[in-house]
Amino acid sequence: MSLNLEIGKFIRHERIKKGLTEKELAFLISVSQQQISRYERGDSTFSIENILILLNALNVPFNEFNNKIIKPEQTRLYNSLVRELELDGVIHVGNLKNI
């Protein structure tokens, strides 16, 4: 799943949890309701600024976003890179993965 979609799902979940409509969230951050919809579907790329604005409007600590979205993505990318390098014979991790 794409990172944009993961972020969008997170934003949608938090918006609904707070009892806000797309239109209400859009008003809070001065964008259109259509833009909120694009964010939530993962059809729009997020800038750091947009993420921080959305998190602030939804009263979500950045640390929560980091733990739920960023760290799992970093782990996924790292593991993918290690697998690729192992397949190419560049590195051999072997049993180190289990440490």
C-alpha positions as CSV (number, residue, x, y, z in Angstrom):
1,M,0.0,0.0,0.0
2,S,1.3,3.5,-0.8
3,L,2.4,5.8,1.9
4,N,0.0,8.5,0.7
5,L,-2.9,6.0,1.1
6,E,-1.6,5.0,4.6
7,I,-1.5,8.7,5.6
8,G,-4.9,9.3,4.1
9,K,-6.4,6.4,6.0
10,F,-4.8,7.7,9.2
11,I,-6.2,11.2,8.6
12,R,-9.7,9.9,7.8
13,H,-9.7,7.7,11.0
14,E,-8.7,10.6,13.2
15,R,-11.2,13.0,11.5
16,I,-14.0,10.5,12.1
17,K,-12.9,9.9,15.6
18,K,-13.1,13.6,16.3
19,G,-16.6,13.7,14.8
20,L,-15.6,16.0,12.0
21,T,-16.9,16.0,8.4
22,E,-14.6,16.5,5.4
23,K,-16.1,19.9,5.0
24,E,-15.5,20.9,8.6
25,L,-11.8,19.7,8.5
26,A,-11.4,21.5,5.2
27,F,-12.7,24.8,6.8
28,L,-10.3,24.3,9.8
29,I,-7.2,24.1,7.5
30,S,-8.4,26.5,4.7
31,V,-8.7,23.9,1.8
32,S,-11.6,22.6,-0.1
33,Q,-13.6,19.6,0.9
34,Q,-12.5,18.0,-2.3
35,Q,-8.8,18.3,-1.2
36,I,-9.6,16.5,2.1
37,S,-11.2,13.8,0.0
38,R,-8.1,13.5,-2.2
39,Y,-5.9,13.4,0.9
40,E,-8.0,10.6,2.5
41,R,-8.1,8.5,-0.7
42,G,-4.3,8.8,-1.1
43,D,-4.7,10.7,-4.4
44,S,-2.7,13.7,-3.2
45,T,0.9,13.9,-2.1
46,F,1.5,15.3,1.4
47,S,4.1,17.9,2.2
48,I,5.4,17.9,5.7
49,E,3.7,21.3,6.2
50,N,0.3,19.8,5.2
51,I,0.8,16.8,7.5
52,L,1.7,19.1,10.4
53,I,-1.3,21.3,9.7
54,L,-3.7,18.3,9.5
55,L,-2.3,16.8,12.7
56,N,-2.6,20.2,14.5
57,A,-6.2,20.6,13.3
58,L,-7.0,17.1,14.5
59,N,-5.1,17.5,17.8
60,V,-2.9,14.5,17.0
61,P,0.6,14.5,18.5
62,F,3.3,14.1,15.9
63,N,4.8,11.2,17.9
64,E,1.6,9.2,17.4
65,F,1.7,9.8,13.7
66,N,5.4,8.9,13.6
67,N,4.8,5.6,15.5
68,K,1.8,4.5,13.5
69,I,2.9,5.7,10.0
70,I,6.5,6.7,9.6
71,K,8.3,4.0,11.7
72,P,6.5,1.1,10.0
73,E,7.3,2.6,6.6
74,Q,11.0,3.0,7.5
75,T,11.1,-0.6,8.6
76,R,9.4,-1.8,5.4
77,L,11.8,0.2,3.2
78,Y,14.9,-1.1,5.2
79,N,13.8,-4.7,5.0
80,S,13.1,-4.3,1.3
81,L,16.6,-2.8,0.7
82,V,18.3,-5.6,2.7
83,R,16.4,-8.3,0.7
84,E,17.4,-6.7,-2.6
85,L,21.0,-6.3,-1.5
86,E,21.1,-10.0,-0.4
87,L,19.6,-11.2,-3.7
88,D,22.2,-9.2,-5.6
89,G,24.9,-10.8,-3.5
90,V,26.1,-7.4,-2.1
91,I,25.5,-8.4,1.5
92,H,24.8,-11.5,3.5
93,V,22.8,-10.9,6.7
94,G,21.9,-14.5,7.5
95,N,21.2,-15.1,11.1
96,L,21.7,-11.4,12.1
97,K,18.0,-10.8,11.2
98,N,17.0,-12.8,14.3
99,I,19.0,-10.7,16.8
